[in-house]
Amino acid sequence: MHRTKEIIMSRIHHVRPLATLVTALALFTFALAVSPHGAARAATTAVTYTVATATFTPSSCDVPPCQVLSDTFTGPGTTTAAGVPASGDFTWTFTASKHASSNSCAFTQGAGSLDVTWADATTTEVTFDFKARDAHSWAIKGQVTAGSNAFYPTSPQTPVSGVVGYPPNPCTGATVPATISFLPPVPS
């Protein structure tokens, strides 16, 4: 009888922390759902802009072959999402922190900035980090840091992510596709 009581108490002792954790997670989830900030964040969806052909221009160096230190991409971007700016002129600048060992013009990672001038003449500025996702694109991740566009403010934070096509020859100019997604803090 004494041994049975010890076994039951031992099992209760092991279940109690799990029950406490589940209760705490449930309360936290409920609190997040009913808070105004949590509700707005949960209802927000990303707004994706497509830049069908961004013109890619590598920085020039004095005496080729030499290491390219930055690239610029420019092009018009559009979205079909309602209630947000429908189009704008996008200018990305990529600055390398790491180059491919096989090509001094090819970036594998670094940081950059994106400047957007929207059709209504407002602006959005983004800073981001990028990393080569494969031999065909760079993945970017960052946030809005400045600008006059009310849909994509700096506070509360507007996260940004996207993909920019890798140029066929990173030492020369070309056109590449790109997409960028903004996660506005207020549902559109």
C-alpha positions, 0 to 999 in steps of 0.5 A: 500500500505504501509503495502504491502511494509513492508511485501515485505521488511520483506520477503527480509530481511529474505531471504537475510541471507539464500542466503548469506549462500548458496553463501558462502557454494558454494564458499567454496566448489568450492575452496576446489574442485579446491585446490590441497589438496582438490582434492587429499583428495576427490580422496583418498579412504581408504585402508583396511587390514584384519588380519584374525586371530590376536593372542590375549595375555593379560598381566599377573598379579602376583596373579589372579584374578587381573585386566588386564592392557594391551592386545597384538594382533599380526598377518599378514595382507593383502589387495587387493588394488593396489599400496600400501603395500600388506601385513605386520605383525601387532602388536596392544597393547591395554591399558585400561582406563576403564574396564567392571564392570562385568569382570576385564579383559574386557576393554571398552575403552582406548588407544593403538598403532599399529606397522606394519612391511611391506613386504618390511621391511618399518614400520608404527606406529599408535596411537589410541583410542579404545572403545568397540563397542559391546560385540564382537569388539573394534572400533579404531580410530587414526593416523599414528605417525611414520614410514618409509613407504611412503604410510602412512606418518605422514605429511600430516596426515594419519587417521586410523580406524578399528575393532578388535574382542573381545576375547571370554574370555578376561582373556585368550589367543585366536585368533580374527579377525581384520581389519584396514583402512588407509586413505592415503593422496595421491590417490593409 
